[in-house]
Amino acid sequence: MRVLVAIGTRPEAIKLAPVVRALEAEDGVVVECCLTGQHTDLIRPMLDFFQLPVHHDLNAMTPGQTLPGVAAKILSGVGAIFRQSRYDWVVVQGDTTTAFAAGLAGYYERVKVAHVEAGLRSFNLNHPFPEEAHRRLLDVFADCLFVPTMQARTNLLAEGTDPNRIHVTGNSGIDALLATCAKVTAERRPLPVPVPDGHQLLLVTAHRRESFGPPLEQVFRAVVTLTEERPNLTALVPLHPNPNVRAAAKVFEGHAHVHAIEPMEYPDFVAAMARADLILTDSGGIQEEAPALGKPVLVTRETTERPEGVEAGAAELVGTDAVRIVARATALLTNPPPRQPVYLYGDGQASTRIAQLLRYGRTHVPARKLAA
């Protein structure tokens, strides 16, 4: 069985690395990785850390590239790979341009499509944009839908999806997180910035397109206000390279307790999550990871395709209003909730289930009860 795994962004590399390893462990499976180039500098450290091979490199991204331009390059590039050699499956993850375009290339070339992290829905095509459309369209033509939770399965069934295409596996990102957390804990990996004794740590990430401009400026202004009002608070803000994020981050200049730094390597970021007292983010993946580490998370979005965390009380939607963010963060930092890990999105065995389902059509690893 020949499998092509399409990887374009840093989160895809993290979440697909354990899937690649699990597929390599199965007899009779040949795995090749296709790097689309949707992310460049961000993804290279992930490839090195997880020792992921690159068999095909499309180098699709160029400065100032448009979404249609990137999608077209990936679609044609992956399609060309399928015409050169026979593949049984193309594996894509999540809701990126890479996932959608590579999956569509598989559909066009009659290569079966496996969608890891299928079934997520915010039910608003503009939040997040364009990810909500990507994942909905992928789930229409993918042959295997590997969903992280029972809620994701319910979403697909409500859309009339054939239940035989749906498999509840948990999320492979939790596989990567748990393994990496154990490693950085054993290494006692230090943080990239000093956090004084007795200080609480606020970890902040932001990258969503729909927040660019005034909404993101509000989020970053809230971070400044929190550090001004709480002298024992240090904020760590790894900055996405997008110019819109960098422009909004100028508000941090001159504030000693706000550390705006370059993107962190994945193991360093996991170490920061493990140390954090509160996480403020618009990331979907971090909404899954934070509960697994027992960390409260405020989500700077109006909607989420991961309602399980909100329903369990492990995450809270606060939007981008600075006043609301400050109020909720202050409450959680003043009266911290119990730090109890909650495994809503996986048990660390998702990748093994995915590999076995692709190879044999069944899995020998029973799925624990995941979030309903």
C-alpha positions in Angstrom: 0.0 0.0 0.0 1.4 3.4 -1.0 0.5 6.5 0.9 1.3 10.1 0.3 1.1 12.4 3.3 0.6 16.1 2.5 2.2 18.6 4.9 2.1 22.3 4.5 2.0 24.1 7.9 3.6 23.7 11.2 0.4 22.3 12.9 0.1 19.8 10.1 3.7 18.6 10.7 3.0 18.2 14.4 -0.2 16.3 14.0 0.9 14.2 11.0 4.3 13.2 12.4 2.8 10.5 14.7 0.6 9.3 11.8 3.6 8.9 9.5 5.5 6.9 12.2 2.4 4.7 12.8 2.1 4.0 9.1 5.8 3.2 8.8 5.3 0.6 11.5 2.7 -1.3 9.6 3.9 -4.1 7.3 3.4 -3.6 3.6 3.0 0.2 3.8 5.2 2.6 1.8 4.9 6.2 3.1 6.0 9.3 1.3 5.8 12.9 2.6 4.9 15.9 0.3 5.9 19.3 1.6 3.8 21.9 -0.1 5.7 25.0 1.2 2.6 26.7 2.6 4.8 27.4 5.6 8.6 27.6 5.1 10.7 28.8 8.0 8.0 27.8 10.5 7.9 24.2 9.4 11.6 23.3 9.0 12.3 22.9 12.8 9.2 20.6 13.0 10.6 18.4 10.2 13.9 18.2 12.1 12.4 17.6 15.5 10.2 14.8 14.3 12.7 13.5 11.8 10.2 13.6 9.0 11.5 12.8 5.5 10.6 15.0 2.6 10.1 13.1 -0.7 8.4 15.9 -2.6 8.8 19.6 -2.1 6.4 21.8 -4.0 7.7 25.2 -2.7 4.3 26.7 -3.3 4.5 29.9 -1.2 6.0 33.1 -2.5 5.9 36.6 -0.9 2.6 38.3 -1.3 1.0 35.1 -2.5 -2.8 35.0 -2.7 -5.0 32.1 -1.4 -6.1 31.2 -4.9 -2.5 31.2 -6.1 -1.3 28.9 -3.3 -4.2 26.6 -3.8 -3.6 26.4 -7.5 0.1 25.5 -7.1 -0.7 22.8 -4.5 -3.5 21.4 -6.5 -1.4 21.1 -9.7 1.7 20.0 -7.9 0.1 17.2 -5.9 -1.8 16.2 -9.0 1.4 15.8 -11.0 2.8 13.5 -8.3 -0.2 11.3 -8.5 0.2 11.1 -12.3 3.9 10.1 -12.0 3.4 7.2 -9.6 0.5 5.0 -8.2 -0.8 5.8 -4.7 -3.6 4.2 -2.8 -4.2 7.0 -0.3 -3.4 10.7 0.2 -3.6 11.7 3.9 -4.4 15.3 4.8 -5.0 16.9 8.1 -7.3 19.7 9.3 -8.5 22.6 7.3 -5.6 24.4 5.7 -5.2 25.3 2.0 -2.7 22.4 1.8 -5.3 19.9 3.2 -8.1 21.1 0.9 -6.0 21.4 -2.3 -4.1 18.1 -1.8 -7.3 16.3 -1.0 -9.0 17.7 -4.1 -6.0 16.6 -6.2 -6.5 13.1 -4.8 -10.2 13.2 -5.7 -9.5 14.4 -9.2 -6.9 11.7 -9.8 -8.9 8.9 -8.2 -6.6 8.5 -5.2 -8.5 7.7 -2.0 -8.5 10.6 0.5 -8.1 10.2 4.2 -9.0 13.3 6.3 -7.4 13.4 9.7 -9.3 15.7 12.2 -12.5 15.6 10.1 -16.0 16.8 11.2 -15.1 20.0 13.0 -17.6 22.8 12.5 -18.0 26.4 13.7 -21.1 26.7 11.4 -19.9 30.1 10.2 -18.1 30.2 6.9 -16.3 33.5 7.8 -15.1 32.3 11.2 -12.5 31.0 10.8 -11.9 32.0 7.2 -11.1 30.1 5.0 -10.7 27.1 7.2 -14.5 26.4 7.8 -15.1 26.1 4.1 -12.0 23.9 3.5 -13.0 21.3 6.1 -16.6 21.2 5.0 -15.7 20.7 1.4 -13.0 18.1 2.3 -15.5 16.0 4.2 -17.8 15.8 1.2 -15.3 13.9 -1.0 -12.9 12.2 1.5 -13.2 8.4 1.6 -12.1 8.1 5.3 -13.1 10.6 7.9 -11.0 10.3 11.1 -12.8 12.4 13.7 -11.4 13.4 17.1 -14.6 13.2 19.1 -18.2 12.0 19.1 -19.4 15.5 18.6 -17.4 15.7 15.3 -19.1 12.4 14.3 -22.5 13.9 15.1 -21.7 16.9 13.0 -21.0 14.7 10.0 -24.1 12.5 10.5 -26.3 15.6 10.6 -25.0 16.4 7.2 -26.0 13.1 5.8 -22.5 11.5 5.7 -22.4 7.7 5.3 -21.5 6.4 8.9 -19.2 3.8 7.3 -16.8 6.6 6.3 -16.6 8.0 9.8 -14.1 6.6 12.4 -13.7 8.1 15.9 -10.0 7.9 16.6 -9.1 10.9 18.8 -6.8 13.6 17.6 -3.2 12.8 16.6 -2.1 16.1 17.9 -2.6 14.8 21.4 -0.3 11.9 20.5 2.4 14.4 19.6 1.7 16.6 22.7 1.9 13.9 25.3 5.1 12.4 23.9 6.8 15.8 23.6 5.7 16.9 27.0 7.2 13.8 28.6 10.5 14.6 26.8 10.7 18.3 27.7 9.8 17.5 31.3 12.5 14.9 31.6 15.0 17.4 30.0 13.9 20.3 32.3 13.8 22.4 29.2 14.1 26.1 30.2 11.9 28.9 28.8 13.3 31.2 26.2 12.7 34.3 28.5 13.2 34.8 32.2 10.1 34.5 34.4 10.9 35.8 37.9 10.2 33.7 40.9 6.6 34.2 42.0 5.4 35.5 38.7 2.5 34.0 36.9 2.9 33.3 33.1 0.4 34.3 30.5 1.1 32.6 27.1 -0.4 34.3 24.1 -0.8 33.3 20.4 -2.7 35.0 17.6 -2.8 34.4 13.8 -6.4 34.3 12.6 -7.1 36.3 9.4 -10.5 37.4 10.6 -8.8 39.1 13.6 -6.3 41.2 11.6 -6.6 44.9 12.3 -8.6 46.4 15.2 -9.7 43.1 16.7 -6.1 41.9 17.1 -5.0 45.3 18.3 -7.7 44.9 21.1 -6.3 41.5 22.1 -2.7 42.8 22.4 -3.9 45.9 24.2 -5.5 43.6 26.8 -2.2 41.8 27.3 -0.5 45.1 28.0 -3.3 46.1 30.5 -3.0 42.8 32.3 0.7 43.2 32.9 0.3 46.8 34.0 -2.4 45.9 36.5 -0.7 42.7 37.7 3.0 43.4 38.6 3.6 39.7 39.2 2.5 38.7 35.7 4.8 37.9 32.8 3.4 37.6 29.2 5.1 35.5 26.6 3.9 36.2 23.0 5.5 34.1 20.2 4.7 36.2 17.1 3.4 34.7 13.9 5.5 36.1 11.0 2.4 37.5 9.3 3.0 41.3 8.9 -0.5 42.0 10.3 0.4 40.3 13.5 3.8 42.1 13.7 2.1 45.5 13.1 -0.3 44.9 16.0 2.5 43.8 18.3 4.1 47.2 18.3 1.9 48.0 21.2 4.2 45.8 23.3 7.2 48.1 22.9 8.4 49.5 26.2 6.6 47.0 28.4 9.2 45.0 30.3 6.9 42.2 31.3 5.6 41.5 27.8 8.1 39.3 25.8 7.2 39.3 22.1 9.6 36.8 20.6 10.1 34.9 17.3 8.0 31.7 16.8 9.1 29.0 19.2 10.2 25.6 18.3 7.5 23.0 19.1 9.3 21.4 22.2 9.9 24.9 23.6 6.3 25.9 23.1 5.2 22.7 24.8 7.5 23.6 27.8 5.9 27.0 27.9 2.4 25.6 27.9 3.4 23.3 30.7 4.6 26.3 32.7 1.8 28.7 31.8 -0.9 29.7 34.4 -3.2 30.9 31.6 -3.3 30.6 27.8 -4.9 33.3 25.6 -5.2 32.0 22.0 -7.1 31.9 18.7 -5.5 28.6 17.8 -7.6 25.5 17.3 -4.9 23.1 18.2 -4.1 24.8 21.5 -7.8 24.6 22.4 -7.2 20.8 22.4 -3.7 20.8 24.0 -4.4 23.1 26.9 -7.0 20.9 28.6 -4.8 17.9 28.2 -2.2 19.8 30.2 -4.7 21.0 32.7 -4.3 24.7 31.6 -7.2 27.1 31.4 -7.6 28.7 28.0 -9.4 31.9 26.8 -10.2 31.7 23.1 -10.1 35.1 21.3 -12.7 34.1 18.8 -16.5 34.5 18.5 -17.0 30.9 17.5 -15.2 27.6 17.8 -15.2 24.3 16.0 -14.1 22.7 19.2 -17.1 23.1 21.5 -16.2 20.2 23.7 -13.7 22.3 25.6 -16.2 25.1 26.2 -18.9 22.6 27.3 -16.5 20.9 29.7 -15.4 24.3 31.2 -11.8 23.8 30.1 -12.0 26.7 27.6 -14.0 29.9 27.3 -14.8 32.1 24.3 -14.0 35.7 25.0 -13.8 37.3 21.6 -11.5 40.2 20.9 -12.9 42.9 23.2 -10.1 44.1 25.4 -12.3 44.8 28.4 -13.8 41.4 28.4 -10.5 39.7 28.0 -9.0 41.6 30.9 -11.9 40.8 33.1 -11.9 37.1 32.4 -8.1 36.7 32.6 -8.0 38.6 35.9 -10.6 36.3 37.3 -8.7 33.2 36.3 -5.4 34.5 37.5 -6.8 35.6 40.8 -8.6 32.4 41.5 -6.9 29.7 39.5 -9.0 26.6 38.7 -7.8 23.2 39.7 -5.1 21.9 37.3 -6.6 18.6 36.3 -5.8 17.3 32.8 -8.9 16.6 30.7 -8.4 14.3 27.7 -11.3 15.6 25.6 -9.7 15.1 22.2 -7.6 12.0 22.5 -5.8 9.4 24.5 -2.4 9.3 22.7 -3.4 6.3 20.4 -5.1 8.1 17.6 -2.3 7.6 15.1 -2.1 3.9 15.7 -5.9 3.6 15.0 -5.6 5.7 11.9 -2.7 3.6 10.5 -4.5 0.3 11.2 -7.8 1.6 9.7 -6.0 2.5 6.5 -4.1 -0.7 6.3 -6.7 -3.2 7.4 -10.0 -1.4 7.5 -10.2 -2.0 11.2 -8.3 -1.2 14.4 -7.1 -3.4 17.2 -6.9 -0.4 19.6 -10.3 0.2 21.3 -11.3 3.9 21.4 -11.7 5.2 24.9 -14.8 7.4 25.5 -14.0 10.7 23.9 -15.9 14.0 24.3 -19.6 13.6 23.3 
